[in-house]
């Protein structure tokens, strides 16, 4: 089985795969460096605080969080009840027990519900 990611990498490195391993690694390093440099430049030119992809993720998480219930535990911690698993969000450490906020850097659905409740 393959995925589009592997097919893209294979297409990108078609000619480079014939090179010695050190040159192949250098090819991947240079390609990733170019990719991240271009993304950084696009972000620097943008007038927005977040990129378009992050805006879409945030909108999806806001919409998905509707119907969740929020209970305050203390000054910075909240328990958010959803349909499948509950999340405990710590706004001080920017952490949720579901792990999505820490993994992606974008607040999870549990945190989005708290922000809606607090009208951030």
C-alpha positions in Angstrom: 0.0 0.0 0.0 1.2 3.5 -0.7 0.0 7.0 0.1 0.2 10.2 -1.8 3.0 11.3 0.5 5.2 8.5 -0.5 4.3 8.9 -4.2 5.2 12.6 -4.0 8.6 11.8 -2.4 9.3 9.1 -4.9 8.4 11.5 -7.8 10.6 14.2 -6.3 13.6 12.0 -5.8 13.4 10.0 -9.0 16.7 11.2 -10.4 18.4 11.7 -7.0 17.8 8.1 -6.0 20.5 7.1 -8.4 23.1 9.1 -6.5 25.3 7.9 -3.7 23.6 7.9 -0.3 25.4 11.0 1.0 24.4 13.0 -2.1 20.8 11.7 -1.7 20.7 12.9 1.9 22.1 16.2 0.8 19.4 16.4 -1.9 16.6 15.8 0.7 18.2 18.4 3.1 18.4 21.0 0.4 14.8 20.3 -0.8 13.4 20.6 2.7 15.5 23.7 3.4 14.1 25.3 0.2 10.5 24.3 1.1 10.7 25.7 4.7 12.4 28.9 3.4 9.6 29.5 0.9 6.9 28.9 3.6 8.7 31.3 6.0 8.8 34.0 3.3 5.1 33.5 2.5 4.3 33.8 6.2 6.4 36.9 6.6 4.6 38.6 3.7 1.2 37.7 5.1 -0.7 40.4 7.0 -2.6 37.7 9.0 -1.6 36.1 12.3 -2.1 32.6 11.1 -1.7 30.9 7.7 -4.7 29.8 5.6 -4.4 26.1 6.5 -4.4 27.0 10.2 -7.5 29.1 9.7 -9.3 26.2 8.2 -8.3 23.9 11.1 -9.4 26.5 13.6 -12.8 26.9 11.9 -13.3 23.1 11.8 -12.4 22.8 15.4 -14.7 25.7 16.4 -17.6 24.1 14.5 -16.9 20.6 15.9 -16.9 22.0 19.5 -20.5 23.1 19.4 -22.5 21.1 21.9 -19.6 20.5 24.3 -20.2 21.3 28.0 -17.6 23.3 30.0 -17.0 23.0 33.7 -14.4 25.2 35.5 -12.1 23.2 37.8 -10.0 26.2 39.0 -8.6 29.5 37.8 -6.9 28.0 34.7 -8.2 24.5 34.3 -11.5 23.4 32.7 -13.1 20.1 32.0 -14.8 19.9 28.7 -17.4 17.1 28.1 -17.8 15.9 24.5 -19.5 13.0 22.9 -16.6 10.6 22.8 -13.9 11.5 25.3 -13.6 14.3 27.8 -10.7 16.8 27.9 -9.1 18.7 30.7 -7.6 21.9 29.4 -5.0 24.0 31.3 -5.0 27.5 29.8 -1.9 28.4 31.8 0.3 25.7 30.3 -1.6 25.6 27.0 -2.2 21.9 27.3 -5.2 19.5 26.9 -5.4 15.8 27.9 -6.5 14.9 24.3 -3.0 15.8 23.1 -4.0 17.5 19.9 -3.1 21.0 21.1 0.4 19.9 22.0 0.9 17.9 18.8 -0.3 20.5 16.3 0.2 23.8 18.2 -3.3 24.7 17.3 -5.9 24.7 20.2 -8.0 21.5 20.2 -11.8 21.4 20.1 -11.9 21.3 23.9 -9.9 24.6 24.1 -12.0 26.2 21.4 -15.1 25.6 23.4 -13.5 27.2 26.4 -12.5 30.2 24.3 -16.1 30.4 23.0 -17.4 30.3 26.6 -15.0 33.0 27.8 -15.6 35.0 24.6 -11.9 35.2 23.6 
